[in-house]
């Protein structure tokens, strides 16, 4: 029996404990990076916190294998698919205006 938890396990536990507002912030923060894989990792952790791949597969038209592939390091899901996953998790895509830095005179 191991006596430690992995980083992923700790993040999932924190996502479960803190609830949807934290998960939303976590996903949005992951989108600020220049690498879509970071978002996919974050999305995978949120999925685990919300019941896992099996539960999500039942809610979507995707099977477990497809979900694992989409969320892998080499995954390249369509925007429609990510939107469907987010919808089933209780989230949605939103476009927001960037904060524009103004020059001080």
N, CA, C and O atoms as a MOPAC input file, in Angstrom:
PM7 MOZYME 1SCF
protein

 N      0.84200 1    -1.17500 1     0.00000 1
 C      0.00000 1     0.00000 1     0.00000 1
 C      0.89300 1     1.24600 1     0.00000 1
 O      1.77800 1     1.38700 1     0.84300 1
 N      0.65100 1     2.12900 1    -0.94000 1
 C      1.45900 1     3.34200 1    -0.98800 1
 C      0.93900 1     4.36700 1     0.01100 1
 O     -0.24900 1     4.38000 1     0.33600 1
 N      1.82700 1     5.22000 1     0.49300 1
 C      1.47400 1     6.18300 1     1.52500 1
 C      1.42400 1     7.60400 1     0.99900 1
 O      1.28200 1     8.54600 1     1.77800 1
 N      1.53800 1     7.77100 1    -0.30800 1
 C      1.53200 1     9.11100 1    -0.87200 1
 C      0.52600 1     9.18200 1    -2.02000 1
 O      0.11000 1     8.15800 1    -2.56100 1
 N      0.14800 1    10.39000 1    -2.37600 1
 C     -0.75800 1    10.61300 1    -3.50200 1
 C      0.01000 1    11.33300 1    -4.60300 1
 O      0.94000 1    12.09500 1    -4.33900 1
 N     -0.39400 1    11.07600 1    -5.83100 1
 C      0.24200 1    11.75600 1    -6.95400 1
 C     -0.26600 1    13.19000 1    -7.02800 1
 O     -1.26300 1    13.54900 1    -6.40100 1
 N      0.43800 1    13.99400 1    -7.80400 1
 C      0.01700 1    15.38000 1    -8.01100 1
 C     -1.38300 1    15.41900 1    -8.61700 1
 O     -2.22600 1    16.20600 1    -8.18500 1
 N     -1.63500 1    14.56900 1    -9.61700 1
 C     -2.96100 1    14.52800 1   -10.24100 1
 C     -4.04700 1    14.20400 1    -9.21300 1
 O     -5.11800 1    14.81200 1    -9.22400 1
 N     -3.77200 1    13.25400 1    -8.33300 1
 C     -4.74700 1    12.89300 1    -7.30600 1
 C     -5.02600 1    14.07200 1    -6.37400 1
 O     -6.17300 1    14.30000 1    -5.98800 1
 N     -4.00000 1    14.80900 1    -6.01800 1
 C     -4.18000 1    15.97900 1    -5.15200 1
 C     -5.00500 1    17.06400 1    -5.84500 1
 O     -5.86900 1    17.68100 1    -5.22200 1
 N     -4.74100 1    17.29500 1    -7.12800 1
 C     -5.50200 1    18.30700 1    -7.87200 1
 C     -6.96000 1    17.89100 1    -7.97000 1
 O     -7.84900 1    18.71100 1    -7.74100 1
 N     -7.22300 1    16.64100 1    -8.30500 1
 C     -8.60100 1    16.14600 1    -8.40900 1
 C     -9.31500 1    16.28000 1    -7.06900 1
 O    -10.47200 1    16.69700 1    -7.01600 1
 N     -8.63100 1    15.93100 1    -5.99900 1
 C     -9.21200 1    16.06600 1    -4.66000 1
 C     -9.56800 1    17.52500 1    -4.35700 1
 O    -10.63000 1    17.81400 1    -3.80700 1
 N     -8.67600 1    18.42600 1    -4.72000 1
 C     -8.92100 1    19.85400 1    -4.49300 1
 C    -10.08700 1    20.34200 1    -5.34900 1
 O    -10.90800 1    21.13100 1    -4.88000 1
 N    -10.17000 1    19.88400 1    -6.59100 1
 C    -11.28800 1    20.25600 1    -7.46200 1
 C    -12.61600 1    19.78100 1    -6.87400 1
 O    -13.61200 1    20.50300 1    -6.92900 1
 N    -12.63600 1    18.59000 1    -6.32000 1
 C    -13.84700 1    18.05900 1    -5.69700 1
 C    -14.22600 1    18.87300 1    -4.46600 1
 O    -15.39900 1    19.17600 1    -4.24500 1
 N    -13.23900 1    19.21700 1    -3.68400 1
 C    -13.46900 1    19.93900 1    -2.42500 1
 C    -13.95900 1    21.36900 1    -2.67100 1
 O    -14.88200 1    21.83600 1    -2.00200 1
 N    -13.34300 1    22.05800 1    -3.62600 1
 C    -13.63300 1    23.47800 1    -3.84900 1
 C    -14.84900 1    23.73300 1    -4.73000 1
 O    -15.43100 1    24.81500 1    -4.65200 1
 N    -15.25000 1    22.79300 1    -5.55500 1
 C    -16.46800 1    22.91900 1    -6.32900 1
 C    -16.31400 1    23.62200 1    -7.67100 1
 O    -15.20200 1    23.90300 1    -8.12000 1
 N    -17.46300 1    23.90400 1    -8.30700 1
 C    -17.48700 1    24.42800 1    -9.67700 1
 C    -16.75300 1    25.75600 1    -9.88800 1
 O    -16.12400 1    25.94400 1   -10.93000 1
 N    -16.81800 1    26.66200 1    -8.94400 1
 C    -16.15500 1    27.96300 1    -9.12600 1
 C    -14.64500 1    27.78100 1    -9.26000 1
 O    -14.00700 1    28.44000 1   -10.08100 1
 N    -14.08100 1    26.89500 1    -8.46100 1
 C    -12.64400 1    26.63200 1    -8.55500 1
 C    -12.32300 1    25.92400 1    -9.86200 1
 O    -11.33200 1    26.25100 1   -10.51600 1
 N    -13.14500 1    24.96100 1   -10.25000 1
 C    -12.92000 1    24.24600 1   -11.51200 1
 C    -12.95700 1    25.21200 1   -12.69000 1
 O    -12.14500 1    25.10500 1   -13.60900 1
 N    -13.88600 1    26.14300 1   -12.66600 1
 C    -13.98200 1    27.15500 1   -13.72300 1
 C    -12.70900 1    27.98600 1   -13.78700 1
 O    -12.16000 1    28.20200 1   -14.86700 1
 N    -12.24400 1    28.44500 1   -12.65100 1
 C    -11.01600 1    29.23100 1   -12.58700 1
 C     -9.81500 1    28.40900 1   -13.05600 1
 O     -8.94500 1    28.91400 1   -13.76600 1
 N     -9.77600 1    27.15500 1   -12.65700 1
 C     -8.69100 1    26.25500 1   -13.04300 1
 C     -8.65200 1    26.06000 1   -14.56100 1
 O     -7.58300 1    26.12800 1   -15.16800 1
 N     -9.80600 1    25.81900 1   -15.16900 1
 C     -9.86500 1    25.64300 1   -16.62300 1
 C     -9.48400 1    26.92900 1   -17.35200 1
 O     -8.72700 1    26.89300 1   -18.32200 1
 N    -10.00400 1    28.06100 1   -16.88800 1
 C     -9.66800 1    29.33700 1   -17.52000 1
 C     -8.17500 1    29.63900 1   -17.41100 1
 O     -7.57400 1    30.13800 1   -18.36200 1
 N     -7.58000 1    29.34400 1   -16.27800 1
 C     -6.13600 1    29.56600 1   -16.10900 1
 C     -5.33600 1    28.70600 1   -17.06900 1
 O     -4.31600 1    29.14200 1   -17.60300 1
 N     -5.80000 1    27.48800 1   -17.28700 1
 C     -5.07000 1    26.59300 1   -18.19600 1
 C     -5.12900 1    27.09900 1   -19.63800 1
 O     -4.22400 1    26.82500 1   -20.42600 1
 N     -6.16900 1    27.82300 1   -19.98400 1
 C     -6.29800 1    28.37800 1   -21.33400 1
 C     -5.35400 1    29.54600 1   -21.57400 1
 O     -5.10100 1    29.90500 1   -22.72400 1
 N     -4.83700 1    30.13600 1   -20.52900 1
 C     -3.93000 1    31.27300 1   -20.67100 1
 C     -2.53800 1    30.84800 1   -21.14000 1
 O     -1.73100 1    31.68600 1   -21.54300 1
 N     -2.26600 1    29.56700 1   -21.08700 1
 C     -0.98100 1    29.05100 1   -21.55800 1
 C     -1.00300 1    28.93900 1   -23.07400 1
 O     -2.07500 1    28.90200 1   -23.67900 1
 N      0.14400 1    28.88700 1   -23.67900 1
 C      0.24900 1    28.81000 1   -25.13500 1
 C      0.20400 1    27.37700 1   -25.66400 1
 O      0.51500 1    27.14100 1   -26.83200 1
 N     -0.17200 1    26.43900 1   -24.83700 1
 C     -0.14700 1    25.03000 1   -25.22800 1
 C     -1.50000 1    24.40000 1   -24.91300 1
 O     -1.89100 1    24.31000 1   -23.74900 1
 N     -2.20900 1    23.96600 1   -25.94800 1
 C     -3.53300 1    23.37800 1   -25.75700 1
 C     -3.46800 1    22.11200 1   -24.90500 1
 O     -4.45700 1    21.73700 1   -24.27600 1
 N     -2.30500 1    21.45000 1   -24.88300 1
 C     -2.17700 1    20.23600 1   -24.07000 1
 C     -2.37200 1    20.52700 1   -22.58800 1
 O     -2.86100 1    19.67400 1   -21.84700 1
 N     -1.99600 1    21.71700 1   -22.15400 1
 C     -2.18700 1    22.09100 1   -20.74700 1
 C     -3.67800 1    22.16100 1   -20.42700 1
 O     -4.11300 1    21.72300 1   -19.36200 1
 N     -4.45900 1    22.71600 1   -21.35800 1
 C     -5.91000 1    22.74700 1   -21.17200 1
 C     -6.48200 1    21.33000 1   -21.14600 1
 O     -7.35300 1    21.03200 1   -20.32900 1
 N     -6.00800 1    20.46800 1   -22.02000 1
 C     -6.52900 1    19.10000 1   -22.05700 1
 C     -6.21700 1    18.34800 1   -20.76700 1
 O     -7.03700 1    17.56200 1   -20.29300 1
 N     -5.04100 1    18.58500 1   -20.20000 1
 C     -4.68900 1    17.96900 1   -18.91400 1
 C     -5.62100 1    18.48800 1   -17.82100 1
 O     -6.12300 1    17.71500 1   -17.00600 1
 N     -5.84600 1    19.79200 1   -17.80900 1
 C     -6.74400 1    20.38500 1   -16.81100 1
 C     -8.15900 1    19.83900 1   -16.98100 1
 O     -8.82400 1    19.51000 1   -15.99900 1
 N     -8.61400 1    19.74400 1   -18.22200 1
 C     -9.95500 1    19.21600 1   -18.49000 1
 C    -10.07100 1    17.77200 1   -18.01800 1
 O    -11.09000 1    17.37700 1   -17.45200 1
 N     -9.03500 1    16.99700 1   -18.25100 1
 C     -9.03200 1    15.60100 1   -17.80300 1
 C     -9.13500 1    15.52100 1   -16.27700 1
 O     -9.85200 1    14.67100 1   -15.74900 1
 N     -8.43500 1    16.38600 1   -15.58300 1
 C     -8.50300 1    16.39900 1   -14.11000 1
 C     -9.89600 1    16.80300 1   -13.62500 1
 O    -10.40300 1    16.23600 1   -12.65800 1
 N    -10.50900 1    17.76900 1   -14.28500 1
 C    -11.87100 1    18.18100 1   -13.91600 1
 C    -12.84500 1    17.03200 1   -14.17300 1
 O    -13.73900 1    16.78000 1   -13.36600 1
 N    -12.67200 1    16.34200 1   -15.28900 1
 C    -13.52100 1    15.18300 1   -15.58700 1
 C    -13.39900 1    14.14100 1   -14.47800 1
 O    -14.40400 1    13.59500 1   -14.02300 1
 N    -12.18300 1    13.86900 1   -14.04600 1
 C    -11.97500 1    12.90400 1   -12.95700 1
 C    -12.67000 1    13.37300 1   -11.67700 1
 O    -13.26500 1    12.56600 1   -10.96100 1
 N    -12.59700 1    14.66000 1   -11.39200 1
 C    -13.23300 1    15.20700 1   -10.18800 1
 C    -14.75200 1    15.12700 1   -10.26500 1
 O    -15.42600 1    15.06000 1    -9.23700 1
 N    -15.28500 1    15.13500 1   -11.46900 1
 C    -16.72500 1    15.11600 1   -11.66800 1
 C    -17.26200 1    13.72300 1   -11.98900 1
 O    -18.33200 1    13.60400 1   -12.58600 1
 N    -16.55900 1    12.69600 1   -11.61500 1
 C    -17.08500 1    11.34500 1   -11.77000 1
 C    -16.29800 1    10.44100 1   -12.68000 1
 O    -16.53200 1     9.23200 1   -12.69300 1
 N    -15.37200 1    10.98500 1   -13.44200 1
 C    -14.50500 1    10.15900 1   -14.26700 1
 C    -14.95600 1    10.00900 1   -15.70400 1
 O    -16.03900 1    10.44800 1   -16.09100 1
 N    -14.08900 1     9.37300 1   -16.48900 1
 C    -14.30800 1     9.17700 1   -17.91400 1
 C    -15.55700 1     8.33000 1   -18.16100 1
 O    -16.33300 1     8.62500 1   -19.06900 1
 N    -15.75400 1     7.29100 1   -17.36900 1
 C    -16.92100 1     6.41400 1   -17.55200 1
 C    -18.23200 1     7.16400 1   -17.41000 1
 O    -19.15000 1     6.98500 1   -18.21000 1
 N    -18.31600 1     8.00200 1   -16.39200 1
 C    -19.52100 1     8.80300 1   -16.18000 1
 C    -19.73900 1     9.76600 1   -17.33300 1
 O    -20.86200 1     9.92000 1   -17.81200 1
 N    -18.66700 1    10.41800 1   -17.78300 1
 C    -18.77700 1    11.34800 1   -18.89400 1
 C    -19.16100 1    10.62900 1   -20.18300 1
 O    -19.95100 1    11.15500 1   -20.96700 1
 N    -18.61700 1     9.44000 1   -20.41400 1
 C    -18.94000 1     8.66600 1   -21.61700 1
 C    -20.43400 1     8.37500 1   -21.68400 1
 O    -21.02500 1     8.39500 1   -22.76400 1
 N    -21.03800 1     8.10800 1   -20.54400 1
 C    -22.48700 1     7.84400 1   -20.51000 1
 C    -23.29700 1     9.09100 1   -20.83700 1
 O    -24.39300 1     8.98700 1   -21.38600 1
 N    -22.77000 1    10.27300 1   -20.50600 1
 C    -23.47500 1    11.53200 1   -20.73600 1
 C    -23.29000 1    12.07400 1   -22.15000 1
 O    -24.10000 1    12.86700 1   -22.62900 1
 N    -22.21800 1    11.64200 1   -22.81600 1
 C    -21.92200 1    12.11600 1   -24.16700 1
 C    -22.11500 1    10.96500 1   -25.14500 1
 O    -22.38000 1     9.83300 1   -24.73900 1
 N    -21.98400 1    11.25400 1   -26.40600 1
 C    -22.06600 1    10.20700 1   -27.42600 1
 C    -20.69600 1     9.58900 1   -27.70300 1
 O    -20.51800 1     8.89600 1   -28.70400 1
 N    -19.74500 1     9.83600 1   -26.83300 1
 C    -18.37900 1     9.33300 1   -27.00900 1
 C    -18.14500 1     8.12400 1   -26.10900 1
 O    -18.67500 1     8.04900 1   -25.00000 1
 N    -17.34300 1     7.17900 1   -26.60000 1
 C    -17.02500 1     6.04300 1   -25.74000 1
 C    -15.75800 1     6.35300 1   -24.94100 1
 O    -15.05400 1     7.32600 1   -25.21400 1
 N    -15.49100 1     5.52000 1   -23.96700 1
 C    -14.35900 1     5.75600 1   -23.06400 1
 C    -13.03500 1     5.84300 1   -23.81300 1
 O    -12.21600 1     6.71600 1   -23.52800 1
 N    -12.82300 1     4.94600 1   -24.76200 1
 C    -11.56600 1     4.94100 1   -25.51100 1
 C    -11.38600 1     6.24300 1   -26.27700 1
 O    -10.28900 1     6.80100 1   -26.30600 1
 N    -12.45000 1     6.72500 1   -26.89300 1
 C    -12.38000 1     7.99300 1   -27.63600 1
 C    -12.04500 1     9.14500 1   -26.70100 1
 O    -11.23600 1    10.00900 1   -27.04000 1
 N    -12.65900 1     9.15900 1   -25.53800 1
 C    -12.37900 1    10.22400 1   -24.57400 1
 C    -10.92400 1    10.18600 1   -24.11400 1
 O    -10.26800 1    11.22500 1   -24.04200 1
 N    -10.42300 1     9.00500 1   -23.80500 1
 C     -9.02000 1     8.89600 1   -23.39200 1
 C     -8.09200 1     9.39300 1   -24.50200 1
 O     -7.10900 1    10.08100 1   -24.22600 1
 N     -8.39800 1     9.04900 1   -25.74600 1
 C     -7.58500 1     9.48400 1   -26.88300 1
 C     -7.64600 1    10.99700 1   -27.05100 1
 O     -6.61700 1    11.64500 1   -27.24200 1
 N     -8.85400 1    11.56400 1   -26.98200 1
 C     -9.03000 1    13.01100 1   -27.13600 1
 C     -8.26800 1    13.79600 1   -26.08000 1
 O     -7.75400 1    14.88100 1   -26.35500 1
 N     -8.19500 1    13.25000 1   -24.87900 1
 C     -7.58100 1    13.95600 1   -23.76000 1
 C     -6.11600 1    13.57500 1   -23.54300 1
 O     -5.50600 1    13.99300 1   -22.55900 1
 N     -5.55700 1    12.79700 1   -24.44300 1
 C     -4.15800 1    12.40100 1   -24.31800 1
 C     -3.25200 1    13.52500 1   -24.79800 1
 O     -3.72200 1    14.52500 1   -25.34100 1
 N     -1.95700 1    13.35500 1   -24.59600 1
 C     -0.98100 1    14.36900 1   -25.01700 1
 C     -1.03800 1    14.61000 1   -26.52100 1
 O     -0.75200 1    15.71400 1   -26.98500 1
 N     -1.40300 1    13.59000 1   -27.27800 1
 C     -1.49000 1    13.72400 1   -28.72600 1
 C     -2.91800 1    14.00300 1   -29.18400 1
 O     -3.18700 1    14.05900 1   -30.38400 1
 N     -3.82500 1    14.17800 1   -28.24000 1
 C     -5.21800 1    14.43200 1   -28.57900 1
 C     -5.39700 1    15.76200 1   -29.28800 1
 O     -4.68200 1    16.72800 1   -29.02300 1
 N     -6.35600 1    15.79300 1   -30.18700 1
 C     -6.64900 1    17.00700 1   -30.93800 1
 C     -8.16300 1    17.08400 1   -31.15300 1
 O     -8.63600 1    16.96900 1   -32.28300 1
 N     -8.91800 1    17.27600 1   -30.07500 1
 C    -10.37400 1    17.24600 1   -30.20100 1
 C    -10.91100 1    18.45800 1   -30.96100 1
 O    -10.32900 1    19.54300 1   -30.92900 1
 N    -12.02000 1    18.24600 1   -31.63600 1
 C    -12.70000 1    19.34200 1   -32.31000 1
 C    -13.32700 1    20.25100 1   -31.26300 1
 O    -13.63900 1    19.81700 1   -30.15500 1
 N    -13.50400 1    21.49700 1   -31.62100 1
 C    -14.11200 1    22.47400 1   -30.72000 1
 C    -15.50200 1    22.01400 1   -30.29600 1
 O    -15.88800 1    22.18100 1   -29.13900 1
 N    -16.24800 1    21.44000 1   -31.22300 1
 C    -17.59700 1    20.93700 1   -30.92300 1
 C    -17.55000 1    19.86200 1   -29.83900 1
 O    -18.40100 1    19.83300 1   -28.95100 1
 N    -16.56200 1    18.98700 1   -29.91400 1
 C    -16.42200 1    17.91200 1   -28.92900 1
 C    -16.07900 1    18.47100 1   -27.55800 1
 O    -16.65400 1    18.05000 1   -26.55400 1
 N    -15.15000 1    19.41200 1   -27.51000 1
 C    -14.78200 1    20.03500 1   -26.22900 1
 C    -15.99400 1    20.77000 1   -25.66400 1
 O    -16.24900 1    20.71700 1   -24.46100 1
 N    -16.73900 1    21.45400 1   -26.52500 1
 C    -17.95600 1    22.13800 1   -26.07800 1
 C    -18.96300 1    21.16800 1   -25.48400 1
 O    -19.59800 1    21.47400 1   -24.47500 1
 N    -19.11300 1    20.00600 1   -26.09700 1
 C    -20.02500 1    18.97800 1   -25.59500 1
 C    -19.56500 1    18.47000 1   -24.23400 1
 O    -20.37600 1    18.29600 1   -23.32400 1
 N    -18.26700 1    18.23400 1   -24.09800 1
 C    -17.72000 1    17.77100 1   -22.81100 1
 C    -17.95000 1    18.83000 1   -21.73300 1
 O    -18.41600 1    18.51700 1   -20.63800 1
 N    -17.62500 1    20.06900 1   -22.04700 1
 C    -17.82200 1    21.14900 1   -21.07200 1
 C    -19.28400 1    21.26700 1   -20.67500 1
 O    -19.59900 1    21.46800 1   -19.50200 1
 N    -20.18100 1    21.14200 1   -21.65200 1
 C    -21.61500 1    21.21500 1   -21.37300 1
 C    -22.04200 1    20.14100 1   -20.38000 1
 O    -22.78900 1    20.41800 1   -19.44200 1
 N    -21.57100 1    18.92600 1   -20.58500 1
 C    -21.93600 1    17.81600 1   -19.69500 1
 C    -21.32800 1    17.97400 1   -18.30100 1
 O    -21.81400 1    17.38300 1   -17.33700 1
 N    -20.26100 1    18.77600 1   -18.19800 1
 C    -19.66000 1    19.06000 1   -16.89400 1
 C    -20.29900 1    20.27400 1   -16.22500 1
 O    -20.01000 1    20.57400 1   -15.06700 1
 N    -21.17400 1    20.97400 1   -16.96200 1
 C    -21.84400 1    22.14900 1   -16.41100 1
 C    -21.16300 1    23.46100 1   -16.74200 1
 O    -21.39700 1    24.46800 1   -16.07300 1
 N    -20.31800 1    23.46200 1   -17.77500 1
 C    -19.60200 1    24.66500 1   -18.18100 1
 C    -19.89700 1    24.97400 1   -19.64400 1
 O    -20.55400 1    24.19100 1   -20.33000 1
 N    -19.40700 1    26.12600 1   -20.12200 1
 C    -19.53700 1    26.47500 1   -21.52900 1
 C    -18.36300 1    27.35900 1   -21.93000 1
 O    -17.70400 1    27.97600 1   -21.09300 1
 N    -18.12400 1    27.40100 1   -23.24400 1
 C    -17.10400 1    28.30200 1   -23.76700 1
 C    -17.63500 1    29.71800 1   -23.73700 1
 O    -18.81900 1    29.95100 1   -23.98200 1
 N    -16.76900 1    30.65600 1   -23.43800 1
 C    -17.11500 1    32.07100 1   -23.45800 1
 C    -15.94200 1    32.82000 1   -24.07500 1
 O    -14.78200 1    32.54000 1   -23.77500 1
 N    -16.25800 1    33.76500 1   -24.93100 1
 C    -15.22200 1    34.61600 1   -25.50600 1
 C    -15.22000 1    35.91300 1   -24.70900 1
 O    -16.27300 1    36.50600 1   -24.47700 1
 N    -14.05300 1    36.34700 1   -24.29600 1
 C    -13.93500 1    37.57000 1   -23.50600 1
 C    -12.88400 1    38.48000 1   -24.13800 1
 O    -11.93000 1    38.01300 1   -24.76100 1
 N    -13.07400 1    39.75100 1   -23.96900 1
 C    -12.12100 1    40.72400 1   -24.49500 1
 C    -10.89000 1    40.76000 1   -23.60500 1
 O    -10.98200 1    40.72300 1   -22.37800 1
 N     -9.73800 1    40.83400 1   -24.25500 1
 C     -8.49100 1    40.93500 1   -23.52100 1
 C     -8.38900 1    42.32200 1   -22.88400 1
 O     -8.91800 1    43.30100 1   -23.41100 1
 N     -7.71700 1    42.38600 1   -21.77000 1
 C     -7.43100 1    43.66400 1   -21.17800 1
 C     -6.30200 1    44.31300 1   -21.96800 1
 O     -5.23000 1    43.73100 1   -22.13500 1
 N     -6.54900 1    45.49500 1   -22.44000 1
 C     -5.56400 1    46.18200 1   -23.25700 1
 C     -4.78500 1    47.13600 1   -22.36200 1
 O     -5.35800 1    47.95200 1   -21.64000 1
 N     -3.46600 1    47.01100 1   -22.42800 1
 C     -2.61400 1    47.90200 1   -21.63600 1
 C     -2.56100 1    49.25500 1   -22.33000 1
 O     -2.28700 1    49.35300 1   -23.52600 1
 N     -2.82500 1    50.27400 1   -21.56200 1
 C     -2.75500 1    51.63300 1   -22.12600 1
 C     -1.43000 1    52.25400 1   -21.73300 1
 O     -0.87900 1    51.97900 1   -20.66700 1
 N     -0.94200 1    53.08900 1   -22.61200 1
 C      0.32100 1    53.78200 1   -22.32500 1
 C      0.05700 1    54.94900 1   -21.39900 1
 O     -0.88600 1    55.71700 1   -21.59200 1
 N      0.89500 1    55.07100 1   -20.40200 1
 C      0.79300 1    56.20500 1   -19.48700 1
 C      1.51800 1    57.38400 1   -20.09100 1
 O      2.60500 1    57.23900 1   -20.65100 1
 N      0.92300 1    58.53400 1   -19.97500 1
 C      1.54800 1    59.75700 1   -20.52500 1
 C      2.32500 1    60.46800 1   -19.47900 1
 O      2.91700 1    61.51100 1   -19.75300 1

